[in-house]
Amino acid sequence: MKARRRRKGNDMRIAWIGTGVMGSAMAAHLLAGNEMTVYNRSAEKTAALAAAGAHVASSVGQAVIDAEAVFTMVAYPDDVRQVYLQDGILDNAPAGCLAVDMTTSSPGLAVQLHEYGRRRDIAVLDAPGSGGDVGARQARLTIMVGGDPDAYQKVLPLLARMGASVTLMGPAGMGQQTKAANQIAVAGATSAMAEAIAYARCVGLDPALMVEVISKGAAGSWQLSNMAPRVLDGDMAPGFYVKHFVKDLHIIQQEAAARGLDLKMVDAVTAMYERLMAAGGQDLGTQALAGRYDGARPEPEKP
């Protein structure tokens, strides 16, 4: 068993599980003034945090053994289930610990983990964020939380170091339900951004000038301001992976179907992203949806 670390002044013992594109940037905001242990299945992805002073654990159980707060930022609901129920977060973290899942995951799973944690005297909150890699690096995420109000108040100072907006949305699962609504709006805005650029190119507009102009009016959106410039630069690197967005959209479809809700736009955008994945684009950024219109060309000038 890992020896209990000695506290340094008023620092807090934090375990962070999942140090990918967003997780690493988010964890970095909590390093100052706290004692942090990190774990990632691909150990090389912990290097930047280790260089900044974080301890690196060899397992999930080792990472959380004396943690006062555990944060998880993994990829899929199955990964969330794995680290909490199989790899040992809820069996190894001490009683009284706060556990905060920041993965975009299943609302139903969030409720299950909350109930399991309650039996272990571990408060589990679901707290997904929106803002992509830019928001993660700049600590400007919008964070939507589900769980007990008392636990939320305890963890709020830490969440506030990662997000410009942090809101308790209701009991367990409501953070994930809010993120689902967020992703519905993102799906529409992303496809609209892609089609606006495709239309501009097809009719002979300067797409960069078009984006600059319409961003100032009613069409303005986060996608136009932040992702359209990447599209115009040919930058399809992932701030948020296509494969992870498809995961989010599938969760939304399942939640909607269970309630008899027909979300035609979500279904259409999901199908477009599924085709992009089938063509090998799963590891591109979500802005790569614009590539499906690359065959469009400006109409020839009439004599």
ZASEGU-397857 format. One record per atom (N, C-alpha, C): residue in three letters; x, y, z. Coordinates in steps of 0.2 Angstrom, whole numbers, plus 5000, padded with zeros to 4 digits. Atoms other than C-alpha are relative to their C-alpha. Example, Ala and Ser with C-alpha at 12.3 -4.5 7.8 and 13.67 -1.06 7.14 Angstrom:
BEGIN
ALA500449945000/ALA506249785039/ALA500450065000/SER499649944999/SER506849955036/SER499650055003/
# end
This chain:
BEGIN
MET500449945000/MET500050005000/MET500450065000/LYS499649945000/LYS500650174996/LYS500050045007/ALA500049964994/ALA501250275011/ALA499650075000/ARG500449945000/ARG500150425016/ARG500550064999/ARG499649945001/ARG500950585010/ARG499950055005/ARG500149954995/ARG501250725022/ARG499850074997/ARG500349945003/ARG500250885019/ARG500550055001/LYS499549945000/LYS501251045015/LYS499550065001/GLY500449944998/GLY500351185024/GLY499349994999/ASN500850015001/ASN498551205017/ASN499949974994/ASP500150035007/ASP498851105001/ASP499449945001/MET500550055001/MET497550974996/MET500349944996/ARG499750065004/ARG497950794991/ARG499549984994/ILE500450015006/ILE497250774973/ILE500249944996/ALA499850055005/ALA497250624962/ALA499650024994/TRP500349995006/TRP496950654944/TRP500149944995/ILE500050065004/ILE496550514932/ILE499850024993/GLY500149985007/GLY496650544913/GLY500350064998/THR499649945002/THR497950664906/THR500050004992/GLY500049995007/GLY497450674888/GLY500050084998/VAL500049935003/VAL497150834877/VAL499850055005/MET500349964996/MET496050914889/MET500249995008/GLY499950024993/GLY496350824906/GLY500750035002/SER499349974998/SER498250874906/SER499950075001/ALA500049934999/ALA497851054904/ALA499550025006/MET500449984994/MET496451054917/MET500349985006/ALA499750024994/ALA497450964930/ALA500650055001/ALA499549954999/ALA498851094927/ALA499850065005/HIS500349944996/HIS497751224935/HIS499949995007/LEU500050014993/LEU497651134951/LEU500649985004/LEU499450024997/LEU499451094954/LEU500350055005/ALA499749944995/ALA499951264962/ALA499649995007/GLY500350004993/GLY499651244981/GLY499749945002/ASN500250074998/ASN499151064980/ASN500549954999/GLU499650065001/GLU499950894981/GLU499649954995/MET500350035005/MET499450804965/MET500349934998/THR499750065003/THR499650624960/THR499549984993/VAL500450015006/VAL499150584942/VAL500149924997/TYR499950065003/TYR498850424932/TYR499750004993/ASN500350015007/ASN498550384914/ASN500349934997/ARG499850065003/ARG498550224904/ARG500650004996/SER499449985004/SER499850294892/SER500450045005/ALA499649964995/ALA501150344905/ALA500450064997/GLU499749945003/GLU502050464893/GLU499650065000/LYS500449945000/LYS500550574893/LYS500050045007/THR499949974993/THR500950614912/THR500650045000/ALA499349974999/ALA502650684908/ALA500050085001/ALA500049924999/ALA502150874907/ALA499850015007/LEU500249994993/LEU501250864924/LEU500649985005/ALA499450024995/ALA502750764932/ALA500550055000/ALA499549955000/ALA503950894926/ALA499850065004/ALA500249944996/ALA502851024934/ALA499949995008/GLY500050024993/GLY502850934951/GLY499549955002/ALA500450054998/ALA501550804951/ALA500349935000/HIS499850074999/HIS501850624957/HIS499649964995/VAL500350055005/VAL501550484944/VAL499849935004/ALA500150064998/ALA500650334950/ALA500049944995/SER500050065004/SER500750154943/SER499349974999/SER500650035001/SER498950114945/SER499550055003/VAL500549954998/VAL497250204948/VAL499949995008/GLY500150014993/GLY497150124966/GLY500550035004/GLN499549964997/GLN498850194970/GLN499950075000/ALA500149935001/ALA498450364964/ALA499550035005/VAL500649974996/VAL496850384975/VAL500049985007/ILE500050034993/ILE497350294991/ILE500050045006/ASP500049954994/ASP497550445002/ASP499750074997/ALA500349945003/ALA496650574990/ALA499450035004/GLU500549974998/GLU495550704997/GLU499550024995/ALA500449995006/ALA494850744980/ALA500349964994/VAL499850045006/VAL494850634964/VAL499750034994/PHE500349975006/PHE494550704947/PHE500249954994/THR499950045005/THR494350594932/THR499850034993/MET500149975007/MET494450644913/MET500249954995/VAL499950055004/VAL494350494903/VAL499650004993/ALA500349995006/ALA493650454886/ALA499349984999/TYR500750035001/TYR492050344886/TYR499749985006/PRO500350034994/PRO490750284898/PRO500349945003/ASP499750064997/ASP491550114899/ASP500750015003/ASP499449984996/ASP493150204904/ASP499950025007/VAL500249974993/VAL492250294918/VAL499849945004/ARG500250064996/ARG491450124924/ARG500749965002/GLN499450044998/GLN493150044923/GLN500450035006/VAL499649974995/VAL494150174933/VAL499750005007/TYR500449994993/TYR492750194947/TYR499949935003/LEU500350064997/LEU492150014949/LEU500549944999/GLN499550065001/GLN493549894942/GLN500750025002/ASP499349984998/ASP495149994944/ASP500150025007/GLY500049994993/GLY494750044961/GLY499950075003/ILE500149944997/ILE494350224964/ILE499550005006/LEU500450014994/LEU492850184975/LEU500149955005/ASP499850054995/ASP493650044983/ASP500750025004/ASN499349994997/ASN495350124987/ASN500050085003/ALA500149934997/ALA494850314990/ALA499850005007/PRO500250004993/PRO494650355008/PRO499350035001/ALA500749974999/ALA492950395016/ALA500150075001/GLY500049935000/GLY492550575015/GLY500350034994/CYS499749975007/CYS493450594998/CYS499450034996/LEU500449985006/LEU492650694984/LEU500249974994/ALA499850035007/ALA492650614967/ALA499650044995/VAL500349955005/VAL492250724952/VAL500249974993/ASP499950025007/ASP491950644935/ASP499950064995/MET500049955005/MET492350774921/MET499949984993/THR500150035007/THR492150654907/THR499250014998/THR500650005002/THR490650674896/THR499749934999/SER500250074999/SER489750514900/SER499249995000/SER500750014999/SER488050434903/SER499750025006/PRO500349984994/PRO486850514915/PRO499849955004/GLY500250064996/GLY486250344921/GLY500649975004/LEU499450024996/LEU488050294925/LEU500250055005/ALA499949954995/ALA488250454934/ALA499649995007/VAL500550014995/VAL486750414945/VAL500349945004/GLN499850064997/GLN487450234948/GLN500650015004/LEU499449984997/LEU489150304953/LEU499950045007/HIS500249964994/HIS488350424965/HIS499849965006/GLU500350044995/GLU487350294974/GLU500649955003/TYR499550044998/TYR488850174975/TYR500550045005/GLY499649964996/GLY489950314982/GLY499750025006/ARG500449984993/ARG488650364995/ARG500149945005/ARG499950064995/ARG488750185002/ARG500750005003/ARG499350004997/ARG490650215004/ARG500250065003/ASP499849944997/ASP490550385011/ASP500450044995/ILE499649965005/ILE491250454995/ILE499550044996/ALA500549965003/ALA490350604987/ALA500250004992/VAL499850005007/VAL490350574968/VAL499550054996/LEU500449955004/LEU489850724956/LEU500249994993/ASP499950005007/ASP489650724938/ASP500150084998/ALA499949935001/ALA490450884931/ALA500450014993/PRO499749995007/PRO490750884912/PRO500150084999/GLY499949935002/GLY491451044904/GLY499950014993/SER500049985007/SER491251134888/SER500550064999/GLY499549955002/GLY492551244879/GLY500649974996/GLY499550035004/GLY493751114871/GLY500750025003/ASP499349994997/ASP495651124872/ASP500150075001/VAL499849934999/VAL495651314871/VAL499750025007/GLY500349994994/GLY494451324886/GLY500449975006/ALA499650044995/ALA495451194896/ALA500750035001/ARG499349974999/ARG497151284893/ARG499950075003/GLN500149934998/GLN496451454897/GLN499650005007/ALA500450004994/ALA495451394912/ALA499350044999/ARG500649965002/ARG493851464904/ARG499449954998/LEU500650055002/LEU492751304903/LEU499450025004/THR500650004996/THR490951304907/THR499849935003/ILE500150074996/ILE490651164920/ILE499350005003/MET500750024998/MET488951084923/MET500149955005/VAL499950054995/VAL488850994939/VAL499349975002/GLY500650034997/GLY487650864946/GLY500249965006/GLY499850044993/GLY487650794964/GLY499850045006/ASP500249974994/ASP487450844982/ASP500250075001/PRO499849934999/PRO487451034986/PRO500650015004/ASP499449994995/ASP488651015001/ASP500749984996/ALA499450025004/ALA489950914990/ALA500250054995/TYR499949955005/TYR489751044977/TYR500450065003/GLN499749944997/GLN490151184988/GLN500749995002/LYS499350014998/LYS491751094995/LYS500450004994/VAL499550005006/VAL492451064977/VAL499950064996/LEU500149945004/LEU491851224970/LEU500750044999/PRO499449965001/PRO493551314973/PRO500549974995/LEU499650035005/LEU494451184963/LEU499750014993/LEU500350005007/LEU493251184949/LEU500050074997/ALA499949935003/ALA493351374948/ALA500650024998/ARG499349995002/ARG495151364945/ARG500149974992/MET500050035006/MET494751264929/MET499450044995/GLY500649985004/GLY493151354923/GLY499850085001/ALA500349934999/ALA492451534920/ALA499350005002/SER500750014998/SER490751464924/SER499949935003/VAL500150064997/VAL490351334936/VAL499350005004/THR500749994998/THR488451294940/THR499849935002/LEU500450064998/LEU487551154950/LEU499450004997/MET500650015004/MET486251094939/MET499449965003/GLY500550044996/GLY485350974951/GLY500349945002/PRO499750064997/PRO485550804958/PRO500549964995/ALA499550045004/ALA486750664951/ALA499749994993/GLY500250025007/GLY486650644932/GLY499850074997/MET500249945003/MET486050824929/MET500650044997/GLY499549975003/GLY487750884925/GLY500149974993/GLN499950035006/GLN487850754911/GLN499450024995/GLN500649985004/GLN486050794905/GLN500150074997/THR499849935002/THR486650984904/THR500549994994/LYS499550015005/LYS488150924894/LYS499749984993/ALA500350035006/ALA487050824882/ALA499650064996/ALA500449955003/ALA485950984879/ALA500650054996/ASN499449965003/ASN487651084876/ASN500249974993/GLN499750035006/GLN488250954863/GLN499450004994/ILE500549995005/ILE486550964854/ILE500150074996/ALA499949935002/ALA486851154852/ALA500750004996/VAL499450005003/VAL488651124847/VAL500049964993/ALA500150045006/ALA488150994834/ALA499750044994/GLY500349955005/GLY487051124825/GLY500450054998/ALA499649945002/ALA488251264826/ALA500649974996/THR499450025004/THR489751154820/THR499849984992/SER500250015006/SER488751094805/SER499850064996/ALA500249935003/ALA488051274802/ALA500750034997/MET499449975002/MET489851334802/MET500349974994/ALA499750035006/ALA490451204790/ALA499650024993/GLU500449995006/GLU489051234778/GLU500050074998/ALA499949935001/ALA489251424779/ALA500750014996/ILE499450005004/ILE491051404773/ILE500049974994/ALA500150035006/ALA490651284760/ALA499650044995/TYR500449955004/TYR489351404753/TYR500450054998/ALA499649955002/ALA490551544753/ALA500549984995/ARG499550035006/ARG491851444743/ARG499649994994/CYS500350025006/CYS490551384731/CYS499750064996/VAL500249945004/VAL489851554726/VAL500550054999/GLY499449955001/GLY491551644726/GLY500150055005/LEU499849954995/LEU491551734742/LEU500749995003/ASP499450014996/ASP493151764752/ASP499749975007/PRO500350034994/PRO492751634766/PRO500250045007/ALA499849974994/ALA493851724779/ALA499650075001/LEU500349934999/LEU493051894776/LEU499249985002/MET500750024998/MET491351804777/MET499949995007/VAL500050024993/VAL491751734794/VAL500050065004/GLU499949944996/GLU492351894800/GLU499450045001/VAL500649965000/VAL490751984795/VAL499449975003/ILE500650034997/ILE489451864800/ILE500149995007/SER499950014993/SER490251834817/SER499850065004/LYS500249944996/LYS489752004822/LYS499350015000/GLY500749995001/GLY487951984818/GLY499649945004/ALA500450054997/ALA486551864823/ALA500349934999/ALA499750075001/ALA487551714816/ALA500649985004/GLY499450014996/GLY488951734828/GLY499949945005/SER500050064995/SER489451584838/SER500749985002/TRP499450024998/TRP490851504847/TRP500449964995/GLN499750045006/GLN491151384832/GLN500250054995/LEU499849965005/LEU491251524820/LEU500650045002/SER499549964998/SER492451624831/SER500649965001/ASN499450044998/ASN493551484837/ASN500249944995/MET499850065005/MET493451334824/MET500050024993/ALA499949985007/ALA493151424808/ALA500750024998/PRO499349995002/PRO494851494808/PRO500449944999/ARG499650065001/ARG495551324810/ARG499949974993/VAL500250035007/VAL494551264795/VAL500450044995/LEU499749965005/LEU495151404785/LEU500849994999/ASP499350025000/ASP496951364790/ASP500249934998/GLY499950075001/GLY496751184786/GLY500249965006/ASP499850034994/ASP497051144804/ASP499549955002/MET500550054998/MET496150984808/MET500249965006/ALA499750034994/ALA497150944824/ALA499450005005/PRO500650014995/PRO495950884838/PRO500150055006/GLY500149964994/GLY495451014851/GLY499549955004/PHE500550054998/PHE494050884853/PHE499949954995/TYR499950065005/TYR494150714844/TYR499349994997/VAL500650035004/VAL492850664831/VAL499749945004/LYS500250064997/LYS492750494840/LYS499650015006/HIS500349984994/HIS492350574856/HIS499350044999/PHE500749975001/PHE490950684849/PHE499549954998/VAL500550055002/VAL490150534841/VAL499849975006/LYS500250034993/LYS490150454858/LYS499550045003/ASP500549964997/ASP489250604865/ASP499350004996/LEU500650005004/LEU488050604851/LEU499649945000/HIS500350064999/HIS487650424853/HIS499650005007/ILE500450004993/ILE487250454872/ILE499450044999/ILE500649965001/ILE486050594867/ILE499549964996/GLN500650045004/GLN485150484854/GLN499749955005/GLN500350054995/GLN484950344868/GLN499650035005/GLU500449964996/GLU484350474880/GLU499350024997/ALA500649985003/ALA483150544868/ALA499549944998/ALA500450065002/ALA482550374861/ALA499649975006/ALA500350034994/ALA482150314879/ALA499450055002/ARG500649964998/ARG480950464881/ARG499650024994/GLY500549995005/GLY480150464864/GLY500150064996/LEU499849935003/LEU481050624858/LEU500349994993/ASP499750005006/ASP481450644840/ASP500450064998/LEU499649955001/LEU482950744837/LEU500349994993/LYS499850015007/LYS483150754818/LYS500750034998/MET499349975001/MET484650874818/MET500549965002/VAL499550054997/VAL485650764830/VAL500149944996/ASP499950065004/ASP485250614819/ASP500450024994/ALA499749985007/ALA485850704803/ALA500750015001/VAL499349984999/VAL487450774811/VAL500449945002/THR499750064998/THR487850604819/THR500249964994/ALA499950045006/ALA487650514802/ALA500650034996/MET499449975003/MET488950644795/MET500649985003/TYR499450024997/TYR490150614808/TYR500249935000/GLU499950075001/GLU489950424807/GLU500349994993/ARG499750015006/ARG490350434789/ARG500850035000/LEU499349974999/LEU491950544793/LEU500449955004/MET499650054997/MET492450414805/MET500149944996/ALA499950055004/ALA492150274793/ALA500650014994/ALA499549985005/ALA493350364781/ALA500750015003/GLY499350004997/GLY494750364794/GLY500150075004/GLY500049944997/GLY494350534802/GLY499950005008/GLN500250004993/GLN494050474820/GLN500550045005/ASP499549964996/ASP495650564827/ASP500150074998/LEU500049935001/LEU495350724819/LEU499650045005/GLY500449964996/GLY494550874827/GLY499350014997/THR500650005002/THR492750904826/THR499950054994/GLN500049955005/GLN493051054814/GLN500149964993/ALA499850045006/ALA493550914801/ALA499349994996/LEU500650015003/LEU491650904797/LEU500050044993/ALA500049965006/ALA491951044785/ALA500349974994/GLY499750045006/GLY493050924774/GLY499549974996/ARG500550045004/ARG491450834768/ARG499850044994/TYR500249955005/TYR491150994757/TYR500650024995/ASP499449985004/ASP492850994749/ASP499950004993/GLY500250015007/GLY492150944732/GLY499750064997/ALA500449945002/ALA491151104731/ALA500550054997/ARG499549955003/ARG491951234719/ARG499550064998/PRO500449945002/PRO491451404714/PRO499749994993/GLU500350005006/GLU490251424700/GLU500450044995/PRO499649965005/PRO491051474683/PRO499650074999/GLU500349945002/GLU490751654679/GLU499750004993/LYS500450005006/LYS489451684666/LYS500350054995/PRO499749955005/PRO490051774650/PRO499650065000/
# end
